[in-house]
Every structure is written in C-alpha cells, then in structure tokens.
Amino acid sequence: MEDNENLENLVKREIDRLHIPPTIRGHSYLVYIVEQAALTPDRLTGITKDLYRETARQFHTNWNAVERSSRSAIALCWASDAGRKRLCTLAGCQLTERPSTSAFVRTVAMYIVNCFSSDA
C-alpha cells in the first residue's frame, strides 16, 4: 500500500460509515490505528503495547485516553443500527456482541487491505 493519502481517505470514509462521528476523539484515533494496522497487519498482535502508545504520541496524549476513546467510539458504532449493520458487513458475518477494540480494528483493517488489493 503505497498511496497513504488514498488509504487515509478510505479509512476515514469507513469509520464515518460505521457511524462514528468525526467530532469525537476516538474517530481520529481509530483512523490512525486502522491505517497503521492496514499498512502492517502484524502490528495487530501488539495493539495495546504498540499501537495505543504510538497513537498517543502522535496525538500528544496518553495510551489510556486512546484506549478509552477508541472503546467509546466503537460503542457508538455498536449502538447505531446502521453502524452495527455496516460492521457486520465488513466482518462478513452476523456479530452477536460488540467487538473488542482489537477485533474492530482487525475487521476494518482487513476490509481496507482487501479493498486496496482488489484495486490493484
């Protein structure tokens, strides 16, 4: 994935389609985390120790705030019927409970990776 601007726009569009408003901090954090995971999927195994901390440095905050805001954003997605339906579409299955942050990021990042690979 070489076109980072296209990647960022695609991720932002998906996060918006998941009914996570750009007015909350978790939106920006999730966009950044999903971008990083899409660029390097191996980083998904260290989301807490790696991606939260990097995101915190990027946004000049602490990793606890990143984690809390990301969870809150995902809760908003889950609370929205349209957001939940879109997330299930991205996951390719019916989800019965709100995903963890790791599962959410993995789902969105892998969808993005598949979009990019199908465009190539």
ROTIDREN-34627 format. One line per 3 residues: number of its first residue (from 0); their letters; for each residue x, y, z of N, C-alpha, C. Coordinates in Angstrom, 2 decimals. Atoms other than C-alpha are relative to their C-alpha. Last residue first. Example, Ala and Ser with C-alpha at 12.3 -4.5 7.8 and 13.67 -1.06 7.14 Angstrom:
<recs>
1> SA> -0.82,-1.19,-0.06,13.67,-1.06,7.14,-0.77,1.09,0.73  0.89,-1.19,0.00,12.30,-4.50,7.80,0.90,1.20,0.00
</recs>
This chain:
<recs>
119> ADS> -1.29,0.11,0.69,-4.51,-3.25,-7.87,-0.10,-0.79,-1.29  -0.20,-1.13,0.91,-7.97,-2.18,-6.81,1.24,-0.15,-0.85  0.90,0.21,1.13,-8.75,-5.63,-5.35,0.09,1.14,-1.01
116> SFC> -0.53,1.08,0.84,-5.64,-5.40,-3.16,-0.90,-0.27,-1.19  -1.20,-0.44,0.70,-6.68,-1.99,-1.85,0.52,-1.09,-0.92  0.40,-1.02,0.97,-10.20,-3.11,-0.98,1.19,0.44,-0.83
113> NVI> 0.66,0.69,1.11,-8.86,-6.29,0.66,-0.47,0.98,-1.07  -1.06,0.70,0.74,-6.48,-4.24,2.80,-0.61,-0.71,-1.22  -0.74,-1.02,0.75,-9.38,-1.96,3.80,1.09,-0.65,-0.85
110> YMA> 0.91,-0.45,1.07,-11.53,-4.94,4.84,0.72,1.00,-0.90  -0.02,1.06,1.00,-8.57,-6.34,6.77,-0.95,0.31,-1.16  -1.29,-0.01,0.71,-8.13,-3.01,8.57,0.04,-1.07,-1.09
107> VTR> -0.04,-1.14,0.92,-11.84,-2.74,9.44,1.29,0.00,-0.81  1.08,0.10,0.98,-12.09,-6.23,10.91,0.09,1.12,-1.03  -0.34,1.09,0.92,-8.70,-6.11,12.66,-1.04,-0.09,-1.12
104> VFA> -1.10,-0.48,0.84,-9.50,-2.72,14.19,0.37,-1.05,-1.03  0.53,-1.06,0.86,-12.86,-3.98,15.49,1.08,0.47,-0.98  0.83,0.65,1.01,-11.34,-7.21,16.81,-0.58,1.03,-0.97
101> STS> -0.86,0.78,0.90,-8.58,-5.32,18.61,-0.80,-0.64,-1.12  -0.69,-0.95,0.88,-11.03,-2.79,20.04,0.88,-0.74,-1.00  -1.07,-0.70,-0.71,-13.16,-5.61,21.36,0.64,0.99,-0.97
98> PRE> -1.37,0.52,0.06,-16.24,-6.44,19.36,0.94,0.79,0.91  -0.93,-1.06,0.40,-19.77,-5.62,20.50,1.43,-0.55,0.00  -0.36,-0.91,-1.09,-21.79,-8.80,20.69,1.02,1.01,-0.51
95> TLQ> 1.01,0.08,-1.05,-23.73,-11.05,18.32,0.33,0.88,1.21  -0.64,-0.10,-1.31,-21.84,-10.27,15.13,-1.09,0.04,1.07  0.85,-0.68,-0.98,-23.51,-11.52,11.95,0.71,-0.01,1.35
92> CGA> 0.84,0.88,-0.80,-20.84,-12.41,9.42,-0.84,0.83,0.96  0.45,1.13,0.81,-18.67,-10.93,6.70,-0.83,-1.01,0.77  -0.47,1.25,-0.62,-16.82,-8.73,9.16,-0.38,-1.22,-0.83
89> LTC> -1.46,0.03,0.10,-17.24,-5.67,6.92,0.57,-1.31,0.54  -0.34,0.14,1.41,-20.95,-6.41,6.52,1.51,-0.09,-0.18  0.26,1.40,0.35,-21.31,-6.97,10.26,0.33,-0.27,-1.47
86> LRK> -1.08,0.78,-0.60,-19.67,-3.59,10.84,-0.16,-1.48,-0.31  -1.20,-0.19,0.82,-22.09,-1.97,8.39,1.17,-0.81,0.54  0.23,0.72,1.26,-25.09,-3.47,10.21,1.23,0.11,-0.90
83> RGA> -0.12,1.43,-0.28,-23.74,-2.30,13.57,-0.15,-0.83,-1.28  -1.40,0.28,-0.28,-23.23,1.22,12.26,0.25,-1.47,0.24  -0.72,-0.07,1.28,-26.71,1.31,10.71,1.49,-0.30,0.18
80> DSA> 0.41,1.13,0.84,-28.33,0.09,13.93,0.77,-0.02,-1.32  0.71,-0.43,1.20,-26.28,2.58,15.95,-0.36,-1.22,-0.85  1.31,-0.48,-0.42,-25.36,1.39,19.44,-0.85,0.47,-1.19
77> WCL> 0.83,1.15,-0.37,-22.49,-0.69,18.04,-1.42,0.42,0.38  0.26,0.78,1.21,-20.94,2.30,16.31,-0.98,-1.12,0.30  0.94,-0.80,0.80,-21.30,4.38,19.45,-0.37,-0.72,-1.29
74> AIA> 1.31,0.14,-0.64,-19.68,1.58,21.49,-1.06,0.82,-0.75  0.52,1.30,0.45,-16.80,1.53,18.99,-1.38,-0.25,0.62  0.38,-0.16,1.41,-16.25,5.24,19.62,-0.62,-1.29,-0.53
71> SRS> 1.23,-0.81,0.04,-16.29,4.69,23.39,-0.49,0.18,-1.43  1.11,0.83,-0.47,-13.75,1.88,23.08,-1.33,0.74,-0.05  0.25,0.99,1.06,-11.48,4.08,20.99,-1.15,-0.90,0.39
68> SRE> 0.72,-0.68,1.08,-11.79,6.93,23.48,-0.33,-0.94,-1.15  1.35,-0.36,-0.48,-10.86,4.66,26.40,-0.82,0.66,-1.12  0.77,1.23,-0.20,-7.87,3.09,24.62,-1.45,0.32,0.37
65> VAN> 0.22,0.61,1.32,-6.53,6.38,23.32,-0.88,-1.22,0.14  1.01,-0.82,0.67,-7.00,8.05,26.71,-0.33,-0.56,-1.37  1.28,0.28,-0.66,-5.14,5.19,28.41,-1.13,0.78,-0.67
62> WNT> 0.60,1.19,0.61,-2.34,5.49,25.84,-1.34,-0.36,0.64  -0.54,1.24,-0.57,-1.55,9.04,26.86,-0.78,-1.19,-0.55  0.84,0.39,-1.14,-1.97,12.24,24.85,0.62,-1.24,0.61
59> HFQ> -0.43,-0.70,-1.21,0.04,14.14,22.27,-0.93,-0.24,1.18  1.05,-0.96,-0.36,-1.89,12.87,19.22,0.29,0.73,1.31  0.43,-0.73,1.19,1.02,11.04,17.54,-0.99,1.12,0.35
56> RAT> -1.09,-0.92,0.35,2.49,10.00,20.90,-0.41,0.90,-1.17  -0.08,-1.00,-1.06,-0.86,8.54,21.97,1.11,1.02,-0.29  1.10,-0.92,0.25,-1.20,6.76,18.63,0.02,1.12,1.04
53> ERY> -0.38,-0.81,1.16,2.22,5.19,19.12,-1.06,1.05,-0.31  -1.08,-0.90,-0.43,1.25,4.04,22.62,0.46,0.91,-1.15  0.55,-1.01,-0.91,-2.08,2.61,21.51,1.06,1.02,0.37
50> LDK> 0.81,-0.98,0.73,-0.43,0.91,18.52,-0.63,1.06,0.91  -0.62,-0.66,1.14,2.40,-0.83,20.36,-0.89,1.12,-0.57  -1.36,-0.45,-0.31,1.64,-2.12,23.85,0.61,0.82,-1.13
47> TIG> -0.07,-0.73,-1.26,-2.13,-2.32,23.45,1.40,0.57,0.24  0.77,-1.24,0.05,-2.32,-3.21,19.76,0.14,0.81,1.29  -0.47,-0.85,-1.09,0.51,-5.68,19.86,-0.75,1.30,0.08
44> TLR> -0.26,0.83,-1.18,-0.90,-8.57,17.82,0.46,0.84,1.19  1.25,0.28,-0.72,-2.46,-6.14,15.36,0.23,-0.83,1.25  0.10,-0.86,-1.18,1.01,-4.92,14.41,-1.27,-0.23,0.80
41> DPT> -0.65,0.67,-1.14,1.46,-7.89,12.07,-0.13,0.82,1.29  0.96,0.83,-0.76,-1.09,-6.24,9.75,0.61,-0.73,1.20  -0.81,1.08,-0.57,1.46,-3.57,8.71,-0.90,-0.87,0.87
38> LAA> -1.35,-0.07,0.58,-0.07,-0.93,6.41,0.87,-1.17,0.45  0.14,0.35,1.41,-3.64,-1.93,7.30,1.37,-0.01,-0.69  0.25,1.44,0.07,-2.78,-1.96,11.01,-0.14,-0.46,-1.45
35> QEV> -1.26,0.69,-0.35,-1.23,1.50,10.76,-0.15,-1.52,-0.11  -1.00,-0.24,1.06,-4.25,2.86,8.91,1.28,-0.79,0.28  0.38,0.87,1.13,-6.63,1.20,11.40,0.98,0.19,-1.16
32> IYV> -0.30,1.39,-0.36,-4.78,2.82,14.32,-0.33,-0.94,-1.16  -1.45,0.19,-0.04,-4.79,6.28,12.72,0.36,-1.47,0.26  -0.50,-0.17,1.37,-8.47,6.19,11.78,1.50,-0.29,-0.03
29> LYS> 0.29,1.22,0.75,-9.29,4.75,15.20,0.46,0.10,-1.45  -0.86,1.07,-0.49,-7.53,7.60,16.99,-0.21,-1.28,-0.81  -1.37,-0.24,0.49,-9.19,10.22,14.83,0.94,-1.11,0.43
26> HGR> 0.02,0.05,1.47,-12.66,8.79,15.48,1.41,0.13,-0.55  -0.18,1.39,0.41,-11.97,8.15,19.17,0.01,-0.18,-1.51  -1.42,0.35,0.08,-11.54,11.87,19.71,0.23,-1.41,-0.53
23> ITP> -0.52,0.61,-1.24,-15.19,12.64,18.95,1.45,-0.45,-0.23  -0.09,-0.98,-1.09,-16.33,15.18,16.35,0.51,-0.60,1.30  -1.35,-0.57,-0.05,-15.54,12.84,13.46,0.19,1.02,1.11
20> PIH> -0.11,-1.40,0.45,-18.73,10.93,14.26,1.42,0.54,0.13  -0.86,-0.56,-1.04,-18.54,7.12,14.45,0.27,1.45,-0.43  0.74,-0.93,-0.87,-21.48,5.95,12.38,0.79,0.40,1.24
17> LRD> 0.30,0.79,-1.20,-19.67,2.97,10.84,-0.69,0.86,1.06  1.11,0.89,0.36,-19.87,4.81,7.51,-0.40,-0.91,1.17  1.23,-0.81,0.09,-17.70,7.54,9.06,-1.21,-0.89,-0.28
14> IER> 0.31,-0.35,-1.39,-15.07,4.95,10.06,-1.27,0.86,0.04  0.57,1.18,-0.67,-15.25,3.59,6.52,-0.36,0.29,1.44  1.34,0.26,0.55,-14.80,7.02,4.93,-0.65,-1.20,0.68
11> KVL> 0.92,-1.01,-0.54,-11.90,7.85,7.24,-1.43,-0.26,-0.48  0.23,0.33,-1.42,-10.20,4.55,6.33,-0.98,1.00,0.62  0.82,1.22,-0.04,-10.62,5.17,2.59,-0.34,-0.37,1.44
8> NEL> 1.36,-0.35,0.42,-9.34,8.74,2.91,-0.94,-1.19,0.06  0.61,-0.80,-1.05,-6.30,7.63,4.91,-1.44,0.36,-0.35  0.26,0.87,-1.14,-5.51,4.89,2.42,-0.70,0.78,1.10
5> NEN> 1.17,0.81,0.35,-5.85,7.25,-0.52,-0.39,-0.91,1.16  1.13,-0.94,-0.01,-3.46,9.67,1.20,-1.29,-0.73,-0.37  0.48,-0.23,-1.36,-1.09,6.80,2.04,-1.18,0.96,0.07
2> DEM> 0.69,-1.28,0.04,-0.72,5.67,-1.57,-0.66,0.29,1.35  -0.91,-1.13,0.12,1.91,2.96,-1.28,-0.69,1.35,0.09  0.84,-1.18,0.00,0.00,0.00,0.00,0.87,1.23,0.00
</recs>
